[in-house]
Amino acid sequence: MANTASARKRIRQNEVRNARNTARMSRVRTFVKKVETAILAGKKDEAAVALREAQPELQRAVGKGVMHANTVARRISRLSARIKSLAAA
């Protein structure tokens, strides 16, 4: 248990930040899952719309420090490549 007032405050702050970051990551996962399900269903237009909705959420996660910028860039790139490949198939 924390002994100093500053350590107790730090624990409180960490709990709040953890809750916020968990909610943000859950939101990101939800948006990405919509893209994934549309891709698996073979619906290119629906997947493209879902990706356009997911991109701001992913970028917001970067801005808030929840995800790394390269991770988000890689995910967006891979998802868009998969959507692009739906037309050829």
C-alpha positions, 0 to 999 in steps of 0.5 A, spaced: 500 500 500 502 507 498 505 510 504 505 518 501 500 522 499 503 523 492 503 515 491 496 514 493 494 520 488 498 516 482 494 510 484 488 514 483 490 517 476 493 510 474 486 507 475 482 512 471 487 512 465 487 504 465 479 505 465 480 510 459 485 506 455 481 500 456 475 503 453 479 506 447 482 499 445 475 496 446 472 501 441 478 500 436 477 493 436 469 494 435 471 498 429 476 493 426 472 487 427 466 491 423 471 491 417 474 484 418 467 481 418 465 485 412 471 482 408 470 475 410 463 476 408 466 478 401 462 485 401 467 490 398 463 496 399 461 495 406 468 493 408 471 500 405 465 504 409 467 500 415 475 502 414 473 509 413 469 509 419 475 505 423 481 509 421 479 516 425 478 511 431 485 508 430 488 515 429 485 517 435 488 511 439 495 514 436 494 521 439 492 519 445 498 514 446 494 508 447 497 505 440 503 506 437 503 509 430 507 504 426 502 499 429 496 503 426 499 504 420 500 497 419 493 495 421 490 500 416 495 498 410 493 490 411 486 491 412 486 496 405 490 491 402 485 485 404 479 490 401 483 491 395 484 484 393 476 483 394 475 486 387 480 481 384 477 475 387 
